[in-house]
Amino acid sequence: MNNLELSVVPKDELKECDNLHLKSNQYSVKIGDWELGKDVTKLEIDMTASKIPVVTITCLPAKVEIEKLQALLELNIEQKEANQQQLN
């Protein structure tokens, strides 16, 4: 399984500004090479001390295709168990 990479940086036109009060829509959010677009309504990052960071993405997709849902759910359960073992 490949590692998931999250990147949150000010958009290109704002990088030169010295503004510490950027609004959330002024950031570019990427997962790997894929930039999250306007359909994403919320991005939460839980970085509780001594725990693995958890990212929750809320979006309003125009189309949803689900194949092999059972396999994906099993994968998520296996990943959660592996994360718990890393903490112990």
C-alpha positions as CSV (number, residue, x, y, z in Angstrom):
1,M,0.0,0.0,0.0
2,N,1.4,3.4,-1.0
3,N,1.7,6.1,1.7
4,L,-0.8,8.9,1.4
5,E,0.8,12.4,1.2
6,L,-1.2,15.6,2.2
7,S,0.1,19.0,1.2
8,V,-1.5,22.3,2.4
9,V,0.3,25.5,1.1
10,P,-0.8,29.0,0.2
11,K,-1.8,29.3,-3.5
12,D,0.9,30.5,-5.9
13,E,-0.3,34.1,-6.1
14,L,-0.2,34.4,-2.3
15,K,3.2,32.9,-1.6
16,E,5.0,36.3,-2.0
17,C,2.6,38.0,0.4
18,D,3.5,38.2,4.1
19,N,-0.1,37.8,5.2
20,L,-0.5,35.5,8.2
21,H,-4.3,35.8,8.1
22,L,-5.1,33.7,5.0
23,K,-8.6,32.4,4.5
24,S,-9.0,28.6,4.0
25,N,-9.9,29.0,0.3
26,Q,-6.5,30.7,-0.3
27,Y,-4.7,27.4,0.2
28,S,-3.9,24.7,-2.3
29,V,-4.7,21.3,-0.8
30,K,-3.3,18.2,-2.5
31,I,-3.4,14.5,-1.8
32,G,-0.4,13.1,-3.7
33,D,-0.6,14.8,-7.2
34,W,-4.3,15.4,-7.0
35,E,-5.5,18.9,-6.0
36,L,-8.8,19.0,-4.1
37,G,-11.1,21.3,-5.9
38,K,-14.1,23.5,-5.2
39,D,-16.4,20.5,-4.3
40,V,-14.5,20.1,-1.1
41,T,-16.4,21.9,1.6
42,K,-14.3,21.0,4.7
43,L,-10.9,19.6,5.5
44,E,-10.2,18.7,9.1
45,I,-6.8,17.6,10.4
46,D,-6.7,16.0,13.8
47,M,-3.1,16.1,15.1
48,T,-3.6,15.0,18.7
49,A,-0.3,14.6,20.5
50,S,1.1,11.0,20.5
51,K,-1.4,9.9,17.8
52,I,-1.2,9.4,14.1
53,P,-2.7,12.4,12.3
54,V,-6.2,11.8,10.9
55,V,-7.6,13.8,8.0
56,T,-11.3,14.1,7.3
57,I,-12.5,15.4,3.9
58,T,-16.0,16.6,3.4
59,C,-17.1,17.0,-0.3
60,L,-20.1,17.3,-2.6
61,P,-19.2,15.1,-5.5
62,A,-21.2,15.3,-8.7
63,K,-20.9,11.6,-9.3
64,V,-20.1,8.6,-7.1
65,E,-18.9,5.3,-8.4
66,I,-18.3,2.5,-5.9
67,E,-16.7,-0.8,-7.0
68,K,-15.6,-3.5,-4.7
69,L,-16.9,-1.6,-1.6
70,Q,-16.5,-4.6,0.6
71,A,-12.8,-4.9,-0.2
72,L,-12.3,-1.2,0.5
73,L,-14.0,-1.4,3.9
74,E,-11.8,-4.4,4.8
75,L,-8.7,-2.4,3.8
76,N,-9.7,0.5,6.0
77,I,-10.3,-1.8,9.0
78,E,-6.9,-3.5,8.4
79,Q,-5.2,0.0,8.2
80,K,-6.9,1.1,11.4
81,E,-5.7,-2.0,13.2
82,A,-2.2,-1.5,11.9
83,N,-2.2,2.2,13.1
84,Q,-3.4,1.0,16.6
85,Q,-0.5,-1.5,16.8
86,Q,2.0,1.3,15.9
87,L,0.8,3.4,18.8
88,N,1.1,0.5,21.3
